[in-house]
Amino acid sequence: MAVKKQFANFAEMLAGSPKPVLVDFYATWCGPCQMMAPILEQVGSHLRQQLQVVKIDTDKYPAIATYYQIQSLPTLVLFKQGQPVHRIEGVQQAAQLIQQLQVFV
């Protein structure tokens, strides 16, 4: 399940997570991003023991999007111990996404 959180420091939130964090960089106006929402719910439910899903609105946090070079939406970045280890751009089906992520979690 995706979590909406307020945070003071994105890097601290990532580093402080005991599980890998899958970050969904999205925008509210982005059609493909809206298509990914239910898919990410499925992925989050299936992998709830192995990872946490967090959504970042690139319009609200443009500095984070710039820092991680987010150029297309949706972009998913998997972080382990605060470091990006895998990046997925565009809409993916839940089964395909789970298969890709299981290699890293």
HELIX and SHEET records of a PDB file:
HELIX    1   1 PHE A   10  ALA A   15  1                                   6    
HELIX    2   2 GLY A   31  HIS A   46  1                                  16    
HELIX    3   3 PRO A   62  TYR A   67  1                                   6    
HELIX    4   4 ALA A   94  GLN A  102  1                                   9    
SHEET    1   A 5 ALA A   2  VAL A   3  0                                        
SHEET    2   A 5 GLN A  52  ASP A  57  1                                        
SHEET    3   A 5 VAL A  21  TYR A  26  1                                        
SHEET    4   A 5 THR A  75  LYS A  80 -1                                        
SHEET    5   A 5 GLN A  83  GLU A  89 -1                                        
END                                                                             
